[in-house]
């Protein structure tokens, strides 16, 4: 279906004014970011450092790399309501930590618009009739956007709290974002998808899981947790894609919250992104229904699936089940979609050798060419008291387990170099030649030649060019 078909009236202009900051004390910062260290006279230290760099790039027009065509300053001037909110709100608070603390530093797109009940009411107005549903008896609607496949009665909502039944019609999120950014594609992470490319990342609010260790809980759990802070900016698909085009994005990714529950919105953005020559991808927990996999097939090029553990007991603690995620991985691979898998190694939850071995063996049974990212956990959300962080020994062990099981491409993330090992680099599975050299999210060298190893000539699986030709071994 064409991207403009059956679209509801376009929301009014939103990129024309910036929000003002609100003063916050240390107690408010702790509610906003529990578990993060509080600066003596300012916001959480790690957050402040990241924001300082963002402000500097925006206000001084320092693009992250020379390939980006539009400087942050011109972007902030043009779209002050989206990215300019941050620069305009805090420009006067950059001189001293005291002034920053007095003025307050809100989330990336300005202070929270609303919270909890009020936010739920506002989000109910930012909806449109959904397509991923099946009618039932007595006005009940069955939502098929994820594997919960909720049967929703009149006036009710699904597990995600976002997809609701109004008058026998499924209303679904549409017309806003909780965040938009242009990131290196390696940050998603995708290592076999246009290395060094820029990914336009966007997200909404909410999730169909309730992970105690969620790293993005401020947005994913905002309708469940009164301590979660939420922002939302009314936009149209055209605005999102136009911003990405101006930034030189080659990829467009639905991420930050769980994209499956906002698939109608993602599809409308993807359709325009495709017209602009962008590849499309989900960063998802993979808890999908067969119906949504079929529905997304024409619009989706790639998916990164967060395979959180490999026991059904573990998944039920998070609000899901293991088998639907495994089915999603099998289905995507069978359809020829580019697929990468990530597992956050959480001490005491999923770091057992037997469990990781079973997980790696499953991936190999689907395809040994599926890249597996094992990522370090840091204390967050309801586990903010500990354990503090995944050890390098645990990550090294996971790498060894994956390689021993036959996974050809295993990467470690969220950690610095371990004993000089190049755990972020891509090696030829045939001759061992270093093909793609990375440091953090930076691409240092790419030796691939038309998707092949320049030494032995073997084809390396992945999407290496924008013509979307997937190269299989």
Secondary structure in CASP SS format (residue, H / E / C, confidence):
PFRMAT SS
TARGET T0000
AUTHOR 0000-0000-0000
METHOD secondary structure of the structure
MODEL  1
X C 1.00
X C 1.00
X C 1.00
X C 1.00
X C 1.00
X C 1.00
X C 1.00
X C 1.00
X C 1.00
X C 1.00
X C 1.00
X C 1.00
X C 1.00
X C 1.00
X C 1.00
X C 1.00
X C 1.00
X C 1.00
X C 1.00
X C 1.00
X C 1.00
X C 1.00
X C 1.00
X C 1.00
X C 1.00
X H 1.00
X H 1.00
X H 1.00
X H 1.00
X H 1.00
X H 1.00
X H 1.00
X C 1.00
X C 1.00
X C 1.00
X C 1.00
X C 1.00
X E 1.00
X C 1.00
X C 1.00
X C 1.00
X C 1.00
X C 1.00
X E 1.00
X H 1.00
X H 1.00
X H 1.00
X H 1.00
X H 1.00
X H 1.00
X H 1.00
X H 1.00
X H 1.00
X H 1.00
X H 1.00
X H 1.00
X H 1.00
X H 1.00
X H 1.00
X H 1.00
X C 1.00
X C 1.00
X C 1.00
X C 1.00
X C 1.00
X C 1.00
X C 1.00
X C 1.00
X C 1.00
X C 1.00
X C 1.00
X H 1.00
X H 1.00
X H 1.00
X H 1.00
X H 1.00
X H 1.00
X H 1.00
X C 1.00
X C 1.00
X C 1.00
X C 1.00
X C 1.00
X H 1.00
X H 1.00
X H 1.00
X H 1.00
X H 1.00
X H 1.00
X H 1.00
X H 1.00
X H 1.00
X H 1.00
X C 1.00
X C 1.00
X C 1.00
X H 1.00
X H 1.00
X H 1.00
X H 1.00
X H 1.00
X H 1.00
X H 1.00
X C 1.00
X C 1.00
X C 1.00
X C 1.00
X C 1.00
X C 1.00
X C 1.00
X C 1.00
X C 1.00
X C 1.00
X C 1.00
X C 1.00
X H 1.00
X H 1.00
X H 1.00
X H 1.00
X H 1.00
X H 1.00
X H 1.00
X H 1.00
X H 1.00
X H 1.00
X C 1.00
X E 1.00
X E 1.00
X E 1.00
X C 1.00
X C 1.00
X C 1.00
X E 1.00
X E 1.00
X E 1.00
X C 1.00
X H 1.00
X H 1.00
X H 1.00
X C 1.00
X E 1.00
X E 1.00
X E 1.00
X C 1.00
X C 1.00
X C 1.00
X C 1.00
X C 1.00
X C 1.00
X C 1.00
X E 1.00
X E 1.00
X C 1.00
X C 1.00
X C 1.00
X C 1.00
X E 1.00
X C 1.00
X C 1.00
X C 1.00
X C 1.00
X C 1.00
X C 1.00
X E 1.00
X E 1.00
X E 1.00
X C 1.00
X C 1.00
X E 1.00
X E 1.00
X E 1.00
X E 1.00
X E 1.00
X C 1.00
X C 1.00
X E 1.00
X E 1.00
X C 1.00
X E 1.00
X E 1.00
X E 1.00
X E 1.00
X E 1.00
X E 1.00
X H 1.00
X H 1.00
X H 1.00
X C 1.00
X C 1.00
X C 1.00
X C 1.00
X C 1.00
X E 1.00
X C 1.00
X C 1.00
X C 1.00
X C 1.00
X E 1.00
X E 1.00
X E 1.00
X E 1.00
X E 1.00
X E 1.00
X C 1.00
X C 1.00
X C 1.00
X C 1.00
X C 1.00
X C 1.00
X C 1.00
X C 1.00
X C 1.00
X C 1.00
X C 1.00
X C 1.00
X C 1.00
X H 1.00
X H 1.00
X H 1.00
X H 1.00
X C 1.00
X C 1.00
X C 1.00
X C 1.00
X C 1.00
X C 1.00
X C 1.00
X C 1.00
X C 1.00
X C 1.00
X C 1.00
X C 1.00
X E 1.00
X E 1.00
X C 1.00
X C 1.00
X H 1.00
X H 1.00
X H 1.00
X H 1.00
X H 1.00
X H 1.00
X H 1.00
X H 1.00
X H 1.00
X H 1.00
X C 1.00
X C 1.00
X C 1.00
X C 1.00
X E 1.00
X E 1.00
X E 1.00
X E 1.00
X C 1.00
X C 1.00
X C 1.00
X C 1.00
X H 1.00
X H 1.00
X H 1.00
X H 1.00
X H 1.00
X H 1.00
X H 1.00
X H 1.00
X H 1.00
X H 1.00
X H 1.00
X H 1.00
X H 1.00
X H 1.00
X H 1.00
X H 1.00
X H 1.00
X C 1.00
X C 1.00
X C 1.00
X E 1.00
X E 1.00
X E 1.00
X E 1.00
X E 1.00
X E 1.00
X C 1.00
X C 1.00
X C 1.00
X C 1.00
X C 1.00
X H 1.00
X H 1.00
X H 1.00
X H 1.00
X H 1.00
X H 1.00
X H 1.00
X C 1.00
X C 1.00
X C 1.00
X C 1.00
X C 1.00
X E 1.00
X E 1.00
X E 1.00
X E 1.00
X E 1.00
X C 1.00
X C 1.00
X C 1.00
X C 1.00
X C 1.00
X H 1.00
X H 1.00
X H 1.00
X H 1.00
X H 1.00
X H 1.00
X H 1.00
X C 1.00
X C 1.00
X C 1.00
X H 1.00
X H 1.00
X H 1.00
X H 1.00
X H 1.00
X H 1.00
X H 1.00
X H 1.00
X H 1.00
X H 1.00
X H 1.00
X H 1.00
X H 1.00
X C 1.00
X C 1.00
X C 1.00
X E 1.00
X E 1.00
X E 1.00
X E 1.00
X E 1.00
X E 1.00
X E 1.00
X E 1.00
X C 1.00
X C 1.00
X C 1.00
X C 1.00
X C 1.00
X C 1.00
X C 1.00
X H 1.00
X H 1.00
X H 1.00
X H 1.00
X H 1.00
X H 1.00
X H 1.00
X H 1.00
X H 1.00
X H 1.00
X H 1.00
X H 1.00
X H 1.00
X H 1.00
X C 1.00
X C 1.00
X C 1.00
X C 1.00
X E 1.00
X E 1.00
X E 1.00
X E 1.00
X E 1.00
X E 1.00
X C 1.00
X E 1.00
X C 1.00
X C 1.00
X H 1.00
X H 1.00
X H 1.00
X C 1.00
X C 1.00
X C 1.00
X C 1.00
X C 1.00
X E 1.00
X C 1.00
X C 1.00
X H 1.00
X H 1.00
X H 1.00
X H 1.00
X H 1.00
X H 1.00
X H 1.00
X H 1.00
X H 1.00
X H 1.00
X H 1.00
X H 1.00
X H 1.00
X H 1.00
X C 1.00
X C 1.00
X C 1.00
X C 1.00
X E 1.00
X E 1.00
X E 1.00
X E 1.00
X C 1.00
X C 1.00
X C 1.00
X C 1.00
X C 1.00
X C 1.00
X C 1.00
X C 1.00
X C 1.00
X C 1.00
X C 1.00
X C 1.00
X E 1.00
X E 1.00
X C 1.00
X C 1.00
X C 1.00
X C 1.00
X C 1.00
X C 1.00
X E 1.00
X E 1.00
X E 1.00
X E 1.00
X E 1.00
X E 1.00
X C 1.00
X C 1.00
X E 1.00
X E 1.00
X E 1.00
X E 1.00
X E 1.00
X C 1.00
X C 1.00
X E 1.00
X C 1.00
X C 1.00
X E 1.00
X C 1.00
X C 1.00
X C 1.00
X C 1.00
X C 1.00
X C 1.00
X E 1.00
X C 1.00
X C 1.00
X E 1.00
X E 1.00
X C 1.00
X C 1.00
X C 1.00
X C 1.00
X C 1.00
X C 1.00
X E 1.00
X E 1.00
X C 1.00
X C 1.00
END
